[in-house]
Amino acid sequence: MHATPRTSASSAVSEDGLRPRLSLRERKKIKTRVAIRRAMYRLTAEQGYEATTVEQIAEAAEVSPSTVFRYFPTKEDIVLTDEFDPILLREMRARPAGEPPLRSLRHVVTEATRLALLDDREETVQRTRLMVEVPALRARMMESMASTSRQLCEVLAERSGREVDLEVRVFAMAVLGALHETTVYWAERGHEDDILTLIGQTLDTLEAGLPLGT
């Protein structure tokens, strides 16, 4: 889910089974994507986002520029695109029948974030910092969120036995938007807070609403 810290599909493992079963071809593709991302983060840390070119990223990742564009249509997508969406949708479908949607999302998002921090906290921090600092990333993030919302709506509709109506669309975007703001808040405060606590607070707010006069 693009609104939250990423988790790597190659290393997303937990006792609850948040581990995709991947073919050799899929693992090779993910390995290439990870190499491109890490090259970009390394270069960005050294010379800044704007100064980092796709050609430089390709050379550092030991792939061709066309390979970079095959995996990531734009430079912004290297930061924003991850392997989590398919895992999110699969895990949502696997949650117990009749479980409230927000409870299902709480479980999946919390577990994915925990694993992301275990996998590579520094990359997660750098990614969210760039999301706050780079205008082009903020703009692209909105497009990415809309795509994720459409996919999430389909799963929510399946689980609730209803059409993708206005309420389903509003719920999906409300959750994704709230999680995005949580990530931004975390980054703006120098990543000093516990992101898992912030996510819990965010979902509690969505569940309870915003009290007045407090």
C-alpha positions as CSV (number, residue, x, y, z in Angstrom):
1,M,0.0,0.0,0.0
2,H,1.6,3.2,-1.1
3,A,0.4,5.2,1.8
4,T,2.4,3.3,4.3
5,P,6.0,2.3,4.7
6,R,6.9,-0.4,2.2
7,T,7.5,-4.1,2.8
8,S,9.6,-6.2,0.5
9,A,7.7,-9.1,-1.1
10,S,10.9,-11.0,-1.0
11,S,11.3,-10.8,2.7
12,A,7.8,-10.3,4.1
13,V,7.6,-13.1,6.5
14,S,5.7,-13.5,9.7
15,E,4.2,-16.2,11.9
16,D,0.8,-15.2,10.5
17,G,1.9,-16.1,7.0
18,L,2.4,-12.7,5.3
19,R,4.7,-14.4,2.8
20,P,3.9,-14.6,-0.9
21,R,4.7,-17.8,-2.7
22,L,6.8,-16.6,-5.6
23,S,8.1,-18.4,-8.7
24,L,11.8,-18.1,-9.7
25,R,10.9,-15.6,-12.4
26,E,9.0,-13.4,-9.9
27,R,11.9,-13.5,-7.4
28,K,14.3,-12.4,-10.2
29,K,12.0,-9.5,-11.1
30,I,11.8,-8.4,-7.5
31,K,15.6,-8.7,-7.1
32,T,16.0,-6.3,-10.1
33,R,13.4,-3.9,-8.7
34,V,15.1,-3.9,-5.3
35,A,18.5,-3.3,-6.9
36,I,17.1,-0.3,-8.8
37,R,15.5,1.1,-5.7
38,R,18.6,0.8,-3.6
39,A,20.7,2.4,-6.3
40,M,18.4,5.3,-6.4
41,Y,18.3,5.8,-2.6
42,R,22.1,5.6,-2.5
43,L,22.5,8.2,-5.2
44,T,19.8,10.4,-3.7
45,A,21.5,10.4,-0.3
46,E,24.8,11.4,-2.0
47,Q,23.6,14.1,-4.5
48,G,19.9,14.8,-3.9
49,Y,16.7,13.6,-5.7
50,E,16.6,16.2,-8.5
51,A,20.3,15.6,-9.4
52,T,19.8,11.9,-9.7
53,T,19.1,10.7,-13.2
54,V,17.6,7.4,-14.5
55,E,20.9,6.8,-16.4
56,Q,22.8,7.1,-13.2
57,I,20.4,4.8,-11.4
58,A,20.7,2.2,-14.2
59,E,24.5,2.3,-14.1
60,A,24.6,1.9,-10.3
61,A,22.0,-1.0,-10.4
62,E,23.9,-2.6,-13.3
63,V,21.0,-2.6,-15.7
64,S,20.0,-0.6,-18.8
65,P,17.9,2.6,-18.6
66,S,15.2,0.7,-20.6
67,T,15.1,-1.9,-17.9
68,V,14.6,0.8,-15.3
69,F,11.7,2.2,-17.3
70,R,10.2,-1.3,-17.9
71,Y,9.9,-1.7,-14.1
72,F,9.2,1.9,-13.2
73,P,7.5,4.2,-15.8
74,T,8.8,7.3,-14.1
75,K,11.6,8.2,-11.7
76,E,8.9,9.0,-9.0
77,D,7.6,5.4,-9.3
78,I,10.9,4.0,-8.1
79,V,10.1,5.6,-4.8
80,L,6.4,5.1,-4.7
81,T,5.8,1.7,-6.3
82,D,6.2,-1.5,-4.2
83,E,5.2,-5.1,-4.1
84,F,2.8,-4.6,-1.2
85,D,-0.5,-4.0,-3.1
86,P,-0.9,-7.6,-4.3
87,I,-0.1,-8.9,-0.7
88,L,-2.5,-6.4,0.8
89,L,-5.3,-7.6,-1.4
90,R,-4.5,-11.3,-0.9
91,E,-4.3,-10.9,2.9
92,M,-7.6,-8.9,3.0
93,R,-9.3,-11.7,1.1
94,A,-7.9,-14.2,3.6
95,R,-9.2,-12.5,6.7
96,P,-12.1,-14.2,8.5
97,A,-15.5,-13.9,6.9
98,G,-17.6,-11.3,8.7
99,E,-14.7,-9.5,10.2
100,P,-15.2,-5.7,10.1
101,P,-13.3,-4.1,7.2
102,L,-11.4,-1.7,9.4
103,R,-10.3,-4.5,11.7
104,S,-9.0,-6.5,8.7
105,L,-7.1,-3.5,7.4
106,R,-5.7,-2.8,10.9
107,H,-4.2,-6.3,11.0
108,V,-2.8,-6.3,7.5
109,V,-1.3,-2.8,7.6
110,T,0.1,-3.1,11.1
111,E,1.8,-6.4,10.2
112,A,3.2,-5.1,6.9
113,T,4.6,-2.0,8.5
114,R,6.2,-4.0,11.3
115,L,7.9,-6.2,8.7
116,A,9.0,-3.2,6.6
117,L,10.8,-1.7,9.6
118,L,12.5,-5.1,10.3
119,D,13.5,-5.5,6.7
120,D,15.1,-2.1,6.1
121,R,14.1,0.8,8.4
122,E,16.6,3.2,6.8
123,E,15.0,2.7,3.4
124,T,11.6,3.3,4.9
125,V,12.8,6.5,6.5
126,Q,14.4,7.8,3.3
127,R,11.3,7.0,1.3
128,T,8.9,8.8,3.5
129,R,11.3,11.8,3.9
130,L,11.4,12.1,0.1
131,M,7.6,11.9,-0.1
132,V,7.4,15.0,2.1
133,E,10.3,17.0,0.5
134,V,9.8,16.4,-3.2
135,P,6.8,18.1,-4.9
136,A,6.8,15.7,-7.8
137,L,6.5,12.7,-5.5
138,R,3.6,14.3,-3.6
139,A,1.8,14.8,-6.9
140,R,2.5,11.3,-8.1
141,M,1.4,9.9,-4.8
142,M,-2.1,11.0,-5.3
143,E,-2.3,9.1,-8.6
144,S,-0.8,6.1,-7.0
145,M,-3.3,6.3,-4.1
146,A,-6.2,6.4,-6.5
147,S,-5.0,3.2,-8.2
148,T,-4.7,1.4,-4.9
149,S,-8.1,2.6,-3.8
150,R,-9.8,1.1,-6.9
151,Q,-8.2,-2.2,-6.1
152,L,-9.1,-2.1,-2.5
153,C,-12.7,-1.2,-3.4
154,E,-13.0,-4.4,-5.3
155,V,-11.9,-6.5,-2.4
156,L,-14.1,-4.6,0.1
157,A,-17.1,-5.1,-2.2
158,E,-16.4,-8.8,-2.5
159,R,-16.1,-9.2,1.3
160,S,-19.3,-7.2,2.0
161,G,-21.4,-8.7,-0.8
162,R,-22.2,-5.3,-2.3
163,E,-21.4,-3.2,-5.3
164,V,-18.5,-0.7,-5.5
165,D,-20.9,2.0,-4.4
166,L,-20.2,5.4,-3.0
167,E,-19.9,4.2,0.6
168,V,-17.3,1.6,-0.4
169,R,-15.3,4.2,-2.4
170,V,-15.5,6.7,0.4
171,F,-14.3,4.2,3.0
172,A,-11.4,2.9,1.0
173,M,-10.1,6.4,0.2
174,A,-10.7,7.6,3.7
175,V,-8.5,4.8,5.1
176,L,-5.7,5.3,2.5
177,G,-5.8,9.1,2.9
178,A,-5.6,8.8,6.6
179,L,-2.6,6.4,6.4
180,H,-0.9,8.7,4.0
181,E,-1.3,11.6,6.4
182,T,0.1,9.4,9.2
183,T,3.2,8.7,7.1
184,V,3.6,12.4,6.3
185,Y,3.2,13.3,10.0
186,W,5.8,10.7,11.0
187,A,8.3,12.1,8.4
188,E,7.6,15.7,9.3
189,R,8.5,15.0,12.9
190,G,11.8,13.5,12.0
191,H,10.6,9.8,12.3
192,E,11.0,10.1,16.1
193,D,7.5,8.7,16.9
194,D,6.7,5.0,16.8
195,I,4.9,4.6,13.4
196,L,3.0,1.5,14.7
197,T,1.5,3.6,17.5
198,L,0.6,6.3,15.0
199,I,-1.1,3.9,12.7
200,G,-3.1,2.5,15.7
201,Q,-4.1,6.1,16.7
202,T,-5.1,6.8,13.1
203,L,-7.4,3.8,12.8
204,D,-8.8,4.5,16.2
205,T,-9.7,8.0,15.1
206,L,-11.4,6.6,11.9
207,E,-13.4,4.1,14.0
208,A,-14.5,6.6,16.7
209,G,-14.7,9.8,14.8
210,L,-13.4,13.2,15.8
211,P,-14.7,14.4,19.2
212,L,-15.6,18.1,19.4
213,G,-14.2,20.4,22.0
214,T,-11.2,18.3,23.1
